[in-house]
Amino acid sequence: MIPAHLADHHSTTWEAKVSFYHTILLLQIDLHSLIVVELMAVCVCSGSTRLVRVGSRSFPVYPLVIVCLVLLNVILLLTAVVLGVNCGSMTDSPQSYLTPQVLTTEAEQLQIVMSETAQDHGQAQQDFVKEHRSHQQLKLQLESNKTYNDELQKQLELLLAERAALQSNTSDIVESCGLCMPGWFLSNTSCYFHGKKQSIVGKNWTASREDCISRGGDLAVIDTAEEHMLVFEHFPKVKWGTYLWEVGGVWIGLTDHQREGTWIWINNMTLNYTGFWMGGEPNNYRSAEHCAAIMATDKGLQSWFDASCETQREWLCEKKRS
């Protein structure tokens, strides 16, 4: 790169030289024209267009004019060549200003710029690594917090479940006045256990009875309307629907699997009253329904239905109070 003051000085000098050579060229062209005019004037004054008098001698005018024009053209050509050479040398002359000192200075400046750029790049690289490390640490911290929150949530759910169980046991104890085991509720002279699906997996009729026996009782035997309504009010009410036919209801100890249409309680007592069947029940649908269950709908005295003994449902155990 040429220093600014040298470049301005060189530009001014170059423009001055070009203007000088251009002026010389214009003067020569004017001289060329003037000579031609003078020669023509001489011809006219002599009264002849073919001879021109020079001193005491006469010369043909046209050859003389041609010789003069040729000489002038040669002069103009030489002038143009000189002007072109000078212009070309002045165009290339800026390179003469690229001295070793200037080149050294430029190289040093370029080296400084490159060094600063490298430093900036290195600093940017360090900042990126630092930010990336910080991001990774923050990510690990968030994951750790999430795991900790999940553990706290699990512990909270366990505590809530234990609290609910304690409250239920307390309610059962208070309600039964200590006459029934925890988890059982008192109704007249019997204690009842409701096997709910929320805490226990549903069972078929046979498995339900086995569970009741393992608890010291058996599937519930409902002898009177009063007993039926007391038990019925204990069940959460549900809305009737087709889905409930398949999985809803609570098993009781009533079946006709020995003889179709003859319903017998698990204590071998035959159902000696009409019972509390729903409308159209029992119907032995597809000849495969031989066990009775209670559906806690809005009609308490019409809540029994027969169903397949293999369907998994909730169940109701009964045993005499202590």
Wavefront OBJ file of the C-alpha trace (Angstrom):
o trace
v 0.000 0.000 0.000
v 1.398 3.473 -0.988
v 1.357 6.142 1.719
v -1.454 8.631 1.199
v 0.783 11.736 0.901
v 3.015 10.007 -1.690
v 0.046 8.821 -3.671
v -1.458 12.357 -3.750
v 1.886 13.884 -4.833
v 2.355 11.295 -7.558
v -1.186 11.822 -8.834
v -0.656 15.601 -9.060
v 2.689 15.205 -10.915
v 1.242 12.695 -13.330
v -1.729 14.961 -14.164
v 0.631 17.934 -14.748
v 2.811 15.944 -17.183
v -0.184 14.683 -19.094
v -1.517 18.248 -19.398
v 1.907 19.470 -20.648
v 2.208 16.825 -23.363
v -1.365 17.377 -24.386
v -0.667 21.131 -24.823
v 2.401 20.401 -26.967
v 0.378 18.073 -29.164
v -2.335 20.700 -29.664
v 0.295 23.359 -30.575
v 1.824 21.055 -33.158
v -1.563 20.369 -34.667
v -2.240 24.127 -34.802
v 1.153 24.660 -36.441
v 0.320 21.982 -38.968
v -2.903 23.766 -39.844
v -1.229 27.185 -40.005
v 1.427 25.983 -42.453
v -1.192 24.487 -44.703
v -3.164 27.756 -44.682
v -0.025 29.815 -45.434
v 0.877 27.600 -48.348
v -2.587 27.926 -49.786
v -2.412 31.703 -49.341
v 0.880 31.864 -51.192
v -0.612 29.886 -54.013
v -3.527 32.228 -54.281
v -1.354 35.333 -54.176
v 0.847 34.024 -56.962
v -2.217 33.600 -59.161
v -1.459 30.000 -59.776
v -2.575 26.879 -58.044
v 0.239 24.790 -59.451
v 3.508 26.795 -58.629
v 4.756 28.564 -55.561
v 7.599 31.152 -55.614
v 10.330 30.861 -53.037
v 12.817 33.721 -53.528
v 13.700 33.797 -57.218
v 12.689 30.154 -57.791
v 9.300 28.559 -58.399
v 8.233 25.075 -57.188
v 5.167 22.976 -57.841
v 2.756 23.589 -54.948
v 1.297 20.106 -54.416
v 4.543 18.166 -53.946
v 5.684 20.828 -51.517
v 2.481 20.646 -49.566
v 2.715 16.873 -49.428
v 6.301 17.013 -48.159
v 5.335 19.473 -45.432
v 2.387 17.382 -44.358
v 4.515 14.253 -44.212
v 7.069 15.998 -42.039
v 4.391 17.322 -39.742
v 2.784 13.886 -39.482
v 6.141 12.390 -38.544
v 6.528 15.031 -35.858
v 3.006 14.368 -34.574
v 3.642 10.615 -34.545
v 6.864 11.019 -32.579
v 5.103 13.324 -30.145
v 2.293 10.791 -29.646
v 4.804 7.993 -29.073
v 6.722 10.038 -26.527
v 3.495 11.017 -24.794
v 2.308 7.368 -24.674
v 5.612 6.147 -23.268
v 5.600 8.821 -20.597
v 1.970 8.131 -19.702
v 2.662 4.413 -19.458
v 5.714 4.946 -17.307
v 3.761 7.301 -15.081
v 0.947 4.712 -14.807
v 3.428 2.080 -13.642
v 5.452 4.510 -11.592
v 3.403 4.010 -8.381
v 5.223 0.704 -8.015
v 8.403 2.725 -7.533
v 6.993 3.956 -4.247
v 6.820 0.357 -2.878
v 10.260 0.655 -1.362
v 11.637 -1.999 1.004
v 10.872 0.286 3.952
v 7.227 0.650 2.861
v 6.884 -3.086 2.273
v 8.405 -3.805 5.678
v 6.009 -1.390 7.357
v 3.043 -2.924 5.581
v 4.179 -6.438 6.508
v 4.530 -5.408 10.154
v 1.058 -3.861 10.159
v -0.376 -6.983 8.535
v 1.407 -9.142 11.122
v -0.114 -7.035 13.906
v -3.599 -7.409 12.422
v -3.143 -11.170 12.065
v -1.877 -11.428 15.640
v -4.859 -9.470 16.977
v -7.227 -11.629 14.931
v -5.623 -14.795 16.301
v -5.944 -13.452 19.846
v -9.611 -12.605 19.288
v -10.213 -16.071 17.857
v -8.485 -17.707 20.815
v -10.501 -15.630 23.266
v -13.725 -16.502 21.461
v -12.768 -20.188 21.581
v -12.118 -19.970 25.319
v -15.444 -18.186 25.877
v -17.253 -20.872 23.895
v -15.635 -23.682 25.902
v -16.495 -21.893 29.128
v -20.136 -21.375 28.111
v -20.414 -24.988 26.945
v -19.040 -26.247 30.265
v -21.464 -23.991 32.135
v -24.341 -25.274 30.006
v -23.404 -28.891 30.734
v -23.199 -28.193 34.459
v -26.596 -26.500 34.377
v -28.047 -29.433 32.455
v -26.688 -31.898 35.023
v -28.070 -29.744 37.817
v -31.515 -29.688 36.195
v -31.464 -33.453 35.739
v -30.427 -33.889 39.368
v -33.219 -31.570 40.499
v -35.730 -33.471 38.363
v -34.637 -36.790 39.888
v -34.860 -35.295 43.355
v -38.319 -33.894 42.625
v -39.458 -37.266 41.301
v -38.249 -38.941 44.480
v -40.041 -36.344 46.588
v -43.198 -36.875 44.538
v -43.023 -40.640 45.113
v -42.485 -40.154 48.825
v -45.391 -37.715 48.944
v -47.657 -40.183 47.166
v -46.619 -42.940 49.591
v -47.266 -40.671 52.570
v -50.660 -39.686 51.195
v -51.537 -43.347 50.638
v -50.443 -44.222 54.174
v -52.421 -41.292 55.529
v -55.516 -42.385 53.620
v -55.081 -45.935 54.906
v -54.675 -44.693 58.478
v -57.716 -42.460 58.149
v -59.697 -45.368 56.702
v -58.588 -47.678 59.493
v -59.363 -45.008 62.073
v -62.790 -44.480 60.537
v -63.423 -48.214 60.488
v -62.325 -48.596 64.104
v -64.440 -45.659 65.237
v -67.391 -46.835 63.149
v -67.153 -50.431 64.358
v -66.280 -49.439 67.934
v -63.396 -51.881 67.806
v -65.698 -54.818 67.055
v -64.290 -55.336 63.522
v -60.780 -55.769 62.155
v -59.120 -52.767 60.448
v -60.430 -52.459 56.889
v -63.799 -53.952 57.812
v -67.010 -52.019 58.508
v -69.797 -52.874 60.962
v -73.435 -53.406 59.966
v -75.793 -54.781 62.612
v -74.271 -58.030 63.839
v -71.755 -58.586 61.037
v -68.471 -57.106 59.850
v -67.964 -56.603 56.102
v -64.864 -56.271 53.961
v -65.164 -54.632 50.551
v -62.456 -55.783 48.148
v -62.001 -52.664 46.003
v -60.257 -52.559 42.641
v -58.474 -49.328 43.508
v -56.174 -51.153 45.932
v -56.695 -54.835 45.062
v -56.890 -56.570 41.700
v -60.383 -57.826 40.849
v -61.124 -61.530 41.277
v -63.552 -64.075 39.859
v -66.284 -65.504 42.090
v -64.288 -68.531 43.302
v -61.109 -66.512 44.012
v -63.173 -63.897 45.816
v -64.628 -66.526 48.128
v -61.160 -67.933 48.811
v -59.948 -64.452 49.762
v -62.859 -64.012 52.180
v -62.149 -67.378 53.797
v -58.478 -66.420 54.204
v -59.652 -63.319 56.100
v -61.745 -65.371 58.499
v -65.097 -64.916 56.773
v -66.915 -65.813 53.552
v -68.780 -64.103 50.734
v -71.653 -62.024 52.111
v -75.061 -63.605 52.724
v -77.836 -60.987 52.653
v -80.894 -62.233 54.493
v -83.085 -59.130 54.773
v -83.898 -55.892 52.956
v -82.525 -53.930 55.909
v -79.186 -55.662 55.695
v -79.152 -55.230 51.925
v -79.689 -51.456 52.138
v -77.075 -51.000 54.872
v -74.510 -52.763 52.706
v -75.694 -51.063 49.540
v -75.259 -47.574 51.032
v -71.648 -48.395 51.805
v -70.770 -48.870 48.109
v -69.774 -45.852 45.965
v -72.539 -45.148 43.454
v -71.827 -45.597 39.757
v -73.636 -44.640 36.555
v -75.157 -47.507 34.671
v -73.621 -48.503 31.347
v -72.839 -51.454 29.105
v -69.245 -51.509 30.367
v -70.447 -52.209 33.922
v -72.105 -55.438 32.806
v -68.647 -56.786 32.010
v -66.518 -55.566 34.929
v -68.768 -53.663 37.345
v -70.527 -54.911 40.455
v -69.544 -56.690 43.682
v -69.665 -60.465 44.173
v -71.924 -61.848 46.939
v -72.272 -65.439 48.169
v -75.193 -66.458 45.923
v -75.049 -68.964 43.015
v -77.188 -71.388 40.975
v -74.364 -73.409 39.459
v -75.733 -76.664 40.972
v -79.186 -76.243 39.454
v -80.205 -73.530 37.012
v -82.795 -71.189 38.498
v -82.330 -72.405 42.066
v -80.245 -69.793 43.866
v -78.405 -70.997 46.957
v -76.290 -69.026 49.427
v -72.813 -70.224 50.356
v -74.235 -71.394 53.729
v -76.400 -73.837 51.708
v -79.544 -71.804 52.434
v -81.892 -71.434 49.452
v -83.014 -67.941 48.498
v -86.536 -68.024 49.940
v -87.673 -64.577 48.766
v -87.731 -62.763 45.438
v -84.473 -60.999 46.175
v -83.417 -57.594 44.864
v -82.872 -58.374 41.194
v -82.724 -55.738 38.478
v -85.456 -55.735 35.886
v -85.027 -58.761 33.604
v -82.558 -60.440 35.981
v -81.498 -63.151 36.443
v -81.494 -64.061 32.745
v -78.617 -66.576 32.438
v -77.293 -64.736 29.367
v -75.757 -67.207 26.901
v -76.395 -69.938 29.494
v -73.191 -68.903 31.267
v -74.306 -66.709 34.190
v -74.490 -68.581 37.484
v -73.151 -66.160 40.124
v -74.815 -63.096 41.695
v -73.395 -59.604 42.177
v -74.598 -56.206 43.408
v -74.446 -53.095 41.200
v -74.483 -49.847 43.203
v -76.843 -47.894 40.936
v -79.564 -45.446 41.933
v -82.095 -48.232 42.648
v -81.032 -49.939 45.852
v -83.776 -52.565 45.963
v -83.160 -53.498 42.316
v -79.409 -53.968 42.181
v -78.719 -57.715 41.855
v -77.767 -59.346 38.558
v -76.374 -62.695 37.451
v -73.043 -62.868 35.629
v -70.344 -65.264 34.509
v -68.506 -66.589 37.549
v -65.174 -66.158 35.721
v -65.449 -62.377 35.384
v -63.089 -60.416 37.635
v -64.988 -58.023 39.893
v -64.918 -56.523 43.363
v -66.242 -58.668 46.207
v -67.905 -58.399 49.627
v -66.810 -60.553 52.582
v -68.822 -61.064 55.777
v -68.069 -62.461 59.193
v -69.746 -62.189 62.550
v -68.457 -59.431 64.779
v -66.215 -60.259 67.701
l 1 2 3 4 5 6 7 8 9 10 11 12 13 14 15 16 17 18 19 20 21 22 23 24 25 26 27 28 29 30 31 32 33 34 35 36 37 38 39 40 41 42 43 44 45 46 47 48 49 50 51 52 53 54 55 56 57 58 59 60 61 62 63 64 65 66 67 68 69 70 71 72 73 74 75 76 77 78 79 80 81 82 83 84 85 86 87 88 89 90 91 92 93 94 95 96 97 98 99 100 101 102 103 104 105 106 107 108 109 110 111 112 113 114 115 116 117 118 119 120 121 122 123 124 125 126 127 128 129 130 131 132 133 134 135 136 137 138 139 140 141 142 143 144 145 146 147 148 149 150 151 152 153 154 155 156 157 158 159 160 161 162 163 164 165 166 167 168 169 170 171 172 173 174 175 176 177 178 179 180 181 182 183 184 185 186 187 188 189 190 191 192 193 194 195 196 197 198 199 200 201 202 203 204 205 206 207 208 209 210 211 212 213 214 215 216 217 218 219 220 221 222 223 224 225 226 227 228 229 230 231 232 233 234 235 236 237 238 239 240 241 242 243 244 245 246 247 248 249 250 251 252 253 254 255 256 257 258 259 260 261 262 263 264 265 266 267 268 269 270 271 272 273 274 275 276 277 278 279 280 281 282 283 284 285 286 287 288 289 290 291 292 293 294 295 296 297 298 299 300 301 302 303 304 305 306 307 308 309 310 311 312 313 314 315 316 317 318 319 320 321 322
